[in-house]
Amino acid sequence: MAAPKKSRGPAGGQGRPGRSLALILIAMVALTGGMFLADQPTPRLGIDLAGGTSITLEAKSEPGQESAINKTNMDTAVQIMERRVNGLGVSEAEVQTQGKSNIIVNIPKGTNSAQAREQVGTTAKLYFRPVLTVAQGTPTPTPSASTSGKPTPSGSPSAPTADKGKTSATPNASATTQGRAVTGALKADSTPTPKASTTPKADATPSASAADEAAAAKLQKQFAALDCSSKASRAEAARGAKPTDTVVACSSEGDAKYVLGPAQVSGTDVDSAKAAIDQTNGQWIVQMEFTKGGAKKFQKITSQLAQQQSPQNQFAIALDGEVVSAPSVRTALSANAEISGSFTQQSAEDLANVLSYGALPLSFKEQSVTTVTAALGGEQLQAGLIAGAIGLALVVIYLVAYYRGLALIALLSLLVSGILTYTLMSLLGPAIGFALNLPAVCGAIVAIGITADSFIVYFERVRDEIREGRTLRPAVERAWPRARRTILVSDFVSFLAAAVLFVVTVGKVQGFAFTLGLTTLLDVVVVFLFTKPVMTLMARTKFFASGHPWSGLDPKRLGAKPPLRRSRRVNAPTDPKEA
């Protein structure tokens, strides 16, 4: 005689719903605590809600290179600008193309937004040029007048000593190994007179031709007349300069002017740059790494510069035609180099950001700057929240009218989903730079319908089981596997749509897609770890188990069949004699 089979408990862990509820409760407490520990009790707001600055940049090509304004170069410029702004810690900055030659940059109001605007406007190419001559930034009476300019790494002519910023007279062994470019002051005896013979290139010998002499005289006159205290003059000096030209340039502060040789290394040769603290003296430095090709170029030029006297042993980092730094070289450098001097943390980070993200394939002109107020966005947000509240109220009314007592489970689930969504949005602000904008709010409102749909699927499956004549507790467990499959398929389709929308779109539409995808994932978490366990617990109460008319599970109202009964199976005898 075969032993009777042991009956298995209902699928879904009917006896242990407390574990799932404890897990989601711990998650809610942890996320809420993390939100306050991170000092981010509210989500970050985007430019349309918080206000900010919108900048329109127009691409400009060099003469004869009009074809350079193409989709590839524009997309590259957008990526570099995004990295440059994000490198400053600005959240929800939007950079996108408009038409064939314009780029729109939206910078929300907040930390570093003013600094980001300044660096976004710096959109020209980055070059490393040898310094031929340096002087104070004001015009000189005669080109040959002696000038004792002593600018610091920032270009200030009022440095107290000529050696400020230098680490030592002789580089140590570690500095030689790493390759150290020391930013220091210029010698007091440096002359502002530009001479063709001052170029550090080994093959740069002065030409005796009249054309070369005329060009040198013109450059000398231009250098003497240059007034770097005027922003317009600084822009005019940098206009139309080619990488192969010997040019005059101003420091970014406007208090020093230079004659610079042809560009030897471009910004595209810089692989990465970062601000760091020199462990030997505790001062801020900028560490650079070059690409393989850039390392060869940099080693060649620095080996030549190291043999020159000041200021011809300096190379200028020229961005947008202005010198942002002019470190001197003491030894030949290779793939790794350091720029040291009188840096603060902010100035070191600014220079590292310029070196890392400064090289753009095109030059850009600031076409317009618009200040965006949060008033309009606030009104739209208020209208959106009102619409969301009306939609939520209609959902609640429908749930109460149709599902009665089951509406309590749905409302508790919506509350849990709302808490998880809010805390995650707040934490994702400092974590990945997520900021809440109007489309993101729309995505959260749409998610209410997706979450409510999951509850309805499960409730209807339970009611179908009751219509078949089953009591509530087995109905809850038997309905779960079918409802689970439907919910997972529905949420997968919704998440896939959000992912595709996030990938193929740009700007604010990505905020809608991100929020929709996040809330869809949270819907799965809430249904599995909260709605199902709570439903299991409710099925054990007398109010729901007895089918109270207000429970939403009244068998009579659902048109249930008579209870299912198991009948013992008896084999009928085939032989009348055996009967």
C-alpha positions in Angstrom: 0.0 0.0 0.0 1.6 3.3 -1.1 2.2 5.9 1.5 0.0 9.0 1.2 1.8 12.0 -0.3 2.5 14.9 1.9 0.7 17.9 0.9 2.8 20.9 0.0 2.2 24.3 1.3 0.8 26.8 -1.1 3.2 28.5 -3.4 4.5 31.9 -2.4 5.4 31.2 1.1 2.0 31.7 2.7 3.3 31.1 6.2 6.2 33.6 6.1 5.0 36.9 4.7 6.7 38.8 7.6 10.1 38.2 6.1 9.3 40.1 2.9 7.6 42.9 4.8 10.6 43.2 7.2 13.0 43.4 4.2 11.1 46.2 2.5 10.8 48.1 5.8 14.5 47.9 6.3 15.1 49.2 2.8 12.7 52.1 3.4 14.4 53.0 6.7 17.9 52.8 5.2 17.0 54.9 2.2 15.3 57.5 4.4 18.3 57.6 6.7 20.7 57.9 3.9 18.7 60.8 2.4 19.1 62.8 5.6 22.8 61.7 6.2 23.6 63.0 2.7 21.9 66.3 3.6 19.6 65.9 0.5 16.1 65.8 2.0 14.6 66.9 -1.4 15.4 65.9 -5.0 17.6 68.2 -7.0 15.6 70.3 -9.4 16.4 70.9 -13.1 16.7 74.2 -14.9 13.0 74.4 -15.7 12.1 74.1 -12.0 15.1 75.8 -10.3 16.0 78.3 -12.9 19.5 78.9 -14.4 21.3 80.0 -17.6 20.7 79.0 -21.2 23.7 79.6 -23.5 23.5 79.4 -27.3 26.9 78.8 -29.0 27.4 79.1 -32.7 30.1 77.0 -34.4 32.8 78.9 -36.4 35.1 77.3 -38.9 38.6 78.5 -39.8 38.9 80.2 -43.2 38.9 77.5 -45.9 37.7 74.8 -43.5 33.9 75.4 -43.7 33.4 71.6 -44.1 34.6 71.1 -40.5 31.1 72.0 -39.3 29.6 68.6 -39.6 27.6 66.2 -37.4 30.7 64.3 -36.3 32.5 67.4 -35.0 29.3 68.8 -33.5 28.6 65.6 -31.6 32.2 65.5 -30.4 32.0 69.1 -29.2 28.8 68.2 -27.3 30.4 65.3 -25.5 33.5 67.4 -24.5 31.3 70.2 -23.2 29.2 67.7 -21.2 32.4 66.3 -19.6 33.7 69.8 -18.9 30.6 70.9 -17.1 30.1 67.7 -15.3 33.7 67.8 -14.2 32.8 70.9 -12.2 30.0 69.0 -10.3 27.1 70.8 -12.0 24.0 68.5 -12.0 21.5 68.2 -14.8 23.4 70.4 -17.3 22.0 69.9 -20.7 24.2 70.1 -23.8 22.6 69.4 -27.2 22.8 70.5 -30.8 20.3 72.8 -32.4 20.3 72.8 -36.2 23.6 72.3 -38.0 25.9 74.8 -36.3 24.4 75.7 -32.9 24.8 74.1 -29.5 22.4 74.9 -26.6 23.9 74.6 -23.0 21.4 74.8 -20.1 23.1 75.2 -16.7 20.8 75.0 -13.7 21.2 77.5 -10.9 23.3 76.2 -8.1 26.8 75.2 -7.1 29.5 76.0 -9.7 26.9 77.1 -12.2 28.7 80.5 -12.8 32.0 78.8 -13.2 30.5 76.3 -15.6 29.1 79.1 -17.7 32.6 80.7 -17.9 34.3 77.4 -19.0 31.6 76.5 -21.4 32.2 79.8 -23.2 35.8 78.8 -23.5 35.4 76.7 -26.6 38.5 77.1 -28.8 41.2 74.5 -29.3 43.9 73.9 -26.8 47.6 74.2 -27.8 51.0 73.9 -26.1 53.2 76.7 -27.5 56.8 77.6 -26.7 57.2 81.0 -25.0 59.5 83.4 -27.0 59.0 86.6 -25.1 56.9 87.8 -22.1 56.1 91.2 -20.7 53.5 93.0 -18.6 50.1 93.2 -20.1 50.0 96.9 -20.8 51.3 98.6 -24.0 55.0 99.5 -24.0 56.3 102.8 -25.3 58.8 101.2 -27.6 59.2 97.6 -28.7 62.7 97.4 -27.2 61.8 98.9 -23.8 63.0 96.7 -20.9 60.2 95.3 -18.9 60.6 93.5 -15.6 57.4 91.5 -15.6 57.3 88.9 -12.9 54.0 87.1 -13.3 53.1 84.2 -11.1 51.5 81.1 -12.6 48.3 83.2 -12.8 50.1 85.9 -14.7 50.2 88.6 -12.0 53.0 91.1 -12.5 53.2 91.9 -8.8 54.8 88.8 -7.6 57.1 89.6 -4.6 59.9 87.3 -5.8 61.1 86.0 -9.0 61.3 82.4 -7.9 57.8 82.0 -6.5 56.4 78.7 -7.3 59.6 76.8 -8.1 60.2 73.7 -6.2 64.0 73.6 -6.2 67.0 74.7 -8.4 67.7 71.1 -9.3 65.0 68.5 -9.8 65.2 65.5 -7.6 65.4 61.9 -8.9 61.7 61.3 -8.6 60.9 64.5 -10.4 63.2 63.4 -13.2 61.6 60.0 -13.4 58.0 61.3 -13.5 58.7 64.4 -15.6 58.1 67.6 -13.8 57.2 70.9 -15.4 57.7 73.6 -12.7 55.5 76.7 -13.0 57.5 79.6 -11.8 57.9 83.3 -12.1 59.8 84.9 -15.0 63.3 86.3 -14.5 63.4 90.0 -14.0 65.8 90.5 -16.8 63.6 89.0 -19.5 63.1 91.4 -22.3 59.8 91.9 -24.1 61.5 92.2 -27.5 60.3 89.3 -29.8 63.0 87.9 -31.9 62.8 85.2 -34.4 66.0 83.7 -32.9 64.4 83.1 -29.5 62.4 80.1 -30.7 63.5 76.9 -29.0 63.3 74.9 -32.1 66.8 73.6 -33.1 66.3 74.4 -36.7 64.8 77.9 -36.2 67.6 80.1 -37.5 66.9 83.8 -38.3 66.2 84.4 -42.0 67.9 87.3 -43.8 65.1 87.7 -46.2 63.3 91.0 -46.3 59.9 89.3 -45.9 61.0 87.6 -42.7 62.4 90.9 -41.3 59.1 92.6 -42.2 57.1 89.9 -40.5 59.3 90.2 -37.4 59.0 93.9 -37.3 55.2 93.7 -37.6 55.0 91.1 -34.8 57.3 93.3 -32.7 55.0 96.3 -33.2 51.9 94.3 -32.5 53.4 92.9 -29.3 54.4 96.4 -28.1 50.9 97.8 -28.8 49.0 94.9 -27.3 46.9 95.9 -24.2 45.9 92.8 -22.4 43.8 94.7 -19.8 41.1 95.1 -22.4 39.0 92.0 -23.0 38.3 93.1 -26.6 42.0 93.4 -27.3 42.6 89.9 -25.9 40.0 88.5 -28.2 41.3 90.4 -31.2 44.9 89.2 -30.5 43.7 85.5 -30.6 41.5 85.9 -33.6 42.5 84.0 -36.8 45.7 82.5 -35.3 46.7 79.2 -36.9 48.6 76.5 -35.0 51.6 77.0 -37.3 51.9 80.7 -36.7 54.0 82.7 -34.3 51.5 84.7 -32.4 51.0 87.2 -29.6 48.7 86.3 -26.8 47.6 87.5 -23.4 47.3 85.7 -20.1 43.8 84.8 -19.1 44.0 87.4 -16.3 45.1 90.1 -18.7 48.2 91.1 -16.8 50.9 89.5 -19.0 51.5 89.2 -22.7 53.5 86.7 -24.7 55.0 86.0 -28.0 54.4 82.3 -28.7 56.0 80.0 -31.2 54.1 77.5 -33.4 52.0 74.9 -31.6 54.0 71.8 -30.8 51.3 69.8 -28.9 47.5 70.0 -29.2 44.9 69.4 -26.6 43.9 66.2 -28.3 47.3 64.8 -27.3 46.3 65.0 -23.6 44.9 61.8 -22.3 43.9 63.0 -18.8 44.7 65.6 -16.2 43.8 65.9 -12.5 44.5 68.1 -9.5 46.4 66.5 -6.7 48.5 67.3 -3.6 52.3 67.0 -3.9 53.2 64.6 -1.0 56.6 66.2 -0.7 55.5 69.8 0.1 51.7 69.6 0.5 51.1 72.0 -2.4 48.5 71.6 -5.1 49.8 70.4 -8.5 48.2 69.3 -11.8 49.2 65.9 -13.1 49.0 65.2 -16.9 49.1 62.1 -18.9 49.6 62.2 -22.7 48.6 59.8 -25.4 51.3 57.7 -27.0 51.7 60.2 -29.9 51.4 63.2 -27.6 54.1 61.8 -25.3 56.6 61.7 -28.2 55.7 65.3 -29.2 55.9 66.5 -25.6 59.2 64.8 -25.0 60.7 66.4 -28.1 59.7 69.9 -27.3 60.5 69.8 -23.6 64.0 68.4 -24.3 64.6 71.5 -26.5 63.0 73.9 -24.0 65.1 72.5 -21.1 68.3 73.8 -22.8 66.9 77.4 -23.0 67.1 80.3 -20.6 64.1 81.9 -19.1 61.6 82.8 -20.5 62.5 80.6 -23.6 62.4 77.5 -21.4 58.6 77.9 -20.8 55.7 76.5 -22.8 52.3 78.2 -22.7 49.0 76.3 -22.4 46.9 78.4 -24.7 43.1 78.0 -24.7 40.9 80.1 -26.8 44.0 82.1 -27.7 44.7 83.0 -24.1 47.5 81.7 -21.9 46.0 79.9 -18.9 49.4 78.7 -17.6 53.0 79.1 -18.7 55.2 76.5 -16.7 58.9 76.4 -17.2 60.8 73.2 -18.1 63.9 71.9 -16.3 64.2 68.5 -17.8 62.8 66.5 -20.7 59.3 65.2 -20.0 57.5 62.2 -21.4 54.1 60.6 -21.0 53.6 61.9 -17.5 54.2 65.4 -16.3 53.3 67.7 -13.4 52.6 71.4 -13.3 53.3 72.9 -9.9 53.3 76.4 -8.5 51.2 78.8 -6.5 48.0 76.8 -7.1 45.0 76.8 -4.8 42.7 73.8 -4.9 40.3 75.7 -7.1 42.9 76.9 -9.6 44.5 73.5 -9.9 41.1 71.9 -10.6 40.2 74.6 -13.1 43.5 74.0 -15.0 43.1 70.2 -14.9 39.5 70.6 -16.2 40.8 72.7 -19.1 43.5 70.2 -19.9 41.2 67.2 -19.8 38.2 68.6 -21.7 39.5 71.7 -23.4 40.3 70.5 -26.9 37.3 71.0 -29.2 37.2 70.2 -32.9 35.6 73.6 -33.6 35.6 77.1 -32.4 32.4 78.6 -31.0 31.0 82.1 -30.5 28.6 82.9 -27.7 25.5 83.9 -29.6 23.1 84.5 -26.7 22.8 84.1 -23.0 19.4 83.8 -21.4 18.6 83.7 -17.7 15.8 81.2 -17.0 13.6 81.9 -14.0 11.9 79.2 -12.0 8.6 81.0 -12.1 7.3 79.5 -15.3 8.5 76.0 -14.4 7.0 76.4 -10.9 3.6 77.2 -12.4 3.9 74.2 -14.8 5.0 72.0 -11.9 2.0 73.2 -9.9 -0.3 72.4 -12.8 1.3 69.0 -13.2 1.0 68.2 -9.5 -2.7 69.2 -9.6 -3.2 66.9 -12.6 -1.4 64.1 -10.8 -3.5 64.6 -7.7 -6.7 64.5 -9.7 -5.6 61.4 -11.4 -4.6 59.8 -8.1 -8.0 60.8 -6.6 -9.8 59.2 -9.6 -7.8 56.0 -9.1 -8.6 55.9 -5.4 -12.3 56.5 -6.1 -12.3 53.7 -8.6 -10.5 51.3 -6.3 -12.8 52.0 -3.4 -16.0 51.7 -5.5 -15.0 48.5 -7.2 -12.7 46.7 -4.9 -13.9 48.2 -1.5 -11.7 46.6 1.2 -9.0 45.6 -1.2 -8.5 49.3 -2.0 -6.7 49.6 1.4 -4.0 47.2 0.2 -3.6 49.1 -3.0 -3.3 52.5 -1.2 -0.7 51.2 1.2 1.2 49.8 -1.8 1.1 53.1 -3.6 2.3 54.9 -0.4 5.3 52.5 -0.1 6.1 53.0 -3.8 5.9 56.8 -3.3 8.3 56.7 -0.4 10.8 54.5 -2.3 10.6 56.7 -5.4 11.1 60.0 -3.4 14.0 58.8 -1.4 15.8 57.3 -4.4 15.3 60.5 -6.4 16.8 62.5 -3.6 19.8 60.1 -3.2 20.4 59.9 -7.0 21.0 63.7 -7.1 24.4 63.7 -5.4 25.2 60.2 -6.6 24.8 60.5 -10.4 23.6 64.1 -10.8 20.0 63.3 -11.4 17.7 66.3 -11.2 14.0 66.4 -11.3 12.5 68.3 -14.2 9.0 68.6 -15.6 9.2 65.5 -17.9 10.5 63.5 -14.9 7.5 64.6 -12.9 5.3 63.4 -15.8 7.1 60.0 -15.7 6.3 59.7 -12.0 2.6 60.5 -12.6 2.4 58.0 -15.4 3.9 55.4 -13.0 0.8 55.7 -10.8 -1.2 54.0 -13.5 1.4 51.3 -14.0 1.6 50.5 -10.3 -2.2 50.5 -9.9 -2.5 48.2 -13.0 -0.3 45.6 -11.2 -2.6 45.5 -8.2 -5.7 45.2 -10.4 -4.1 42.2 -12.2 -3.5 40.4 -8.9 -6.9 41.3 -7.4 -8.8 40.0 -10.5 -6.8 36.7 -10.4 -7.9 36.3 -6.7 -11.5 37.1 -7.5 -11.4 34.6 -10.4 -10.3 31.9 -8.0 -13.1 32.7 -5.6 -15.6 32.5 -8.5 -14.4 29.0 -9.1 -15.6 28.2 -5.5 -12.3 28.3 -3.6 -12.0 29.9 -0.2 -9.8 33.1 0.2 -6.5 31.7 1.5 -6.0 29.1 -1.2 -7.3 31.6 -3.8 -4.7 34.1 -2.8 -1.9 31.6 -3.3 -3.2 30.0 -6.5 -3.8 33.3 -8.1 -0.3 34.6 -7.4 1.7 32.5 -10.0 -0.5 33.6 -12.9 -0.7 37.2 -11.7 3.1 37.3 -11.2 3.7 36.2 -14.8 1.4 38.9 -16.2 2.9 41.6 -14.0 6.5 40.7 -15.0 5.6 40.7 -18.7 3.8 44.0 -18.4 6.6 45.7 -16.4 9.2 44.3 -18.7 7.5 45.9 -21.8 7.2 49.2 -19.9 10.9 49.1 -18.8 12.1 48.2 -22.3 10.2 51.2 -23.7 11.7 53.5 -21.1 15.2 52.1 -21.8 14.9 52.6 -25.6 13.5 56.1 -25.1 16.4 57.0 -22.8 19.0 55.8 -25.3 17.6 57.4 -28.5 16.5 60.7 -27.0 18.4 63.7 -25.5 17.8 66.4 -23.0 14.7 66.5 -20.9 13.0 63.5 -22.6 15.6 61.4 -21.0 14.4 62.6 -17.6 10.9 61.2 -18.4 12.4 57.9 -19.6 14.7 57.6 -16.5 11.8 58.2 -14.1 9.5 55.8 -15.9 12.2 53.0 -15.9 12.9 53.6 -12.2 9.3 53.5 -11.1 8.7 50.4 -13.2 11.5 48.6 -11.4 10.1 49.8 -8.0 6.6 48.5 -9.0 8.1 44.9 -9.2 9.8 45.4 -5.8 6.6 46.7 -4.2 4.3 44.0 -5.6 6.6 41.1 -4.7 7.8 42.4 -1.2 4.7 44.3 0.0 1.5 43.7 -1.9 1.6 39.9 -2.0 2.7 39.5 1.7 0.0 42.0 2.9 -2.6 40.2 0.8 -1.6 36.9 2.5 -1.9 38.5 5.9 -5.3 40.0 5.1 -6.6 36.7 3.9 -6.1 35.4 7.5 -8.4 38.0 9.0 -12.1 37.4 9.6 -13.2 40.5 7.6 -11.7 39.3 4.4 -11.8 35.5 4.9 -15.5 35.5 5.6 -16.2 37.4 2.4 -17.7 40.5 4.1 -19.7 42.6 1.6 -17.3 45.5 2.0 -14.2 43.3 1.7 -14.4 43.3 -2.1 -14.3 39.5 -2.0 -17.9 38.6 -1.3 -18.6 35.2 -3.1 -22.2 36.1 -3.7 -21.4 39.4 -5.4 -18.7 37.7 -7.4 -21.2 34.9 -8.6 -19.1 32.1 -7.0 -19.9 28.5 -7.8 -20.7 26.0 -5.0 -17.6 25.1 -3.0 -15.3 22.6 -4.7 -15.4 19.2 -2.9 -13.0 16.4 -3.4 -14.7 13.0 -4.1 -13.2 9.7 -3.3 -12.5 7.7 -6.3 -14.1 4.1 -6.2 -13.4 1.5 -8.8 -16.7 -0.1 -9.9 -16.6 -3.9 -10.0 -16.6 -5.4 -13.4 -17.9 -8.9 -12.3 -21.4 -9.0 -10.9 -20.4 -11.8 -8.6 -17.8 -9.5 -7.0 -20.5 -6.9 -6.2 
